[in-house]
Amino acid sequence: MAFLKLSGIEAAYGASQALFGVDLELAEGEVVALMGRNGMGKTTTIRVTCGMLPARAGRIEFDGQDITRLPSHRVARMGVGLVPEGRRCFAPLTVEENLVAAARPGPWDFDAVSRLFPRLKERRDQRAVSLSGGEQQMLAIGRALMTNPRLLILDEATEGLAPVVRREIWAAIGTLRAETGLAILVVDKSLRELARVADRAVILERGATVWAGSMGKLERGVTDRYLGV
Ligand code: ATP
């Protein structure tokens, strides 16, 4: 049974429709890559999933429950942890304060996050605003983990980062996958890295799902057609 299931999702920003039929399934413990060119609806799909934008049509189920019309705080409380595009943290708060403010009971606490990202422990008393882009991204992921989610959603977690930092983020995602069995939905542009970490892919084109399948079946023809520039 699907842990997260989106069926026929449509959504709009005012009069401008952005999603025209998104279908997506993710099983427990699975890593799914949500792909598509710029502006094809990946972030909008995530917003609708997290209750930040209402679905105009379709249905979203999480862990067997209909969450289509739940507000975002209720979706979060059900165990959906979001690392939003743009790595938002509380700038005036320290690293530790940012993490503790997000905490909910479970195995992910300050020490566990510090093991995944030792850099955050080194910087624990530093204000978030003074961190590098990569460190802010680690903090954003750490904050989502502190909520002890059952599903982690990462929107462009490596965008705009230096290659060495990107590798650290991908290594952390690999660790999460291997050691925790956390279900992960990941949006990123790097096909090579996604191929390493994801079990399956869902591709969007103009706001609709056009391809879904296992990562191994993602052939050149498909990537050229839907992901090529
Ligand atoms: P990117 O990789 O560029 O982030 P994406 O696949 O995540 O792209 P979305 O950001 O979901 O795409 O955008 C889907 C469509 O919705 C686009 O046509 C975009 O212009 C439009 N859109 C996104 N955000 C808004 C907004 N706040 N108001 C109006 N239209 C929006």
Boltz pocket constraint, residues with backbone or C-beta under 6 A from the ligand:
constraints:
  - pocket:
      binder: B
      contacts: [[A, 13], [A, 16], [A, 17], [A, 18], [A, 36], [A, 37], [A, 38], [A, 39], [A, 40], [A, 41], [A, 42], [A, 43], [A, 44], [A, 45]]
      max_distance: 6.0
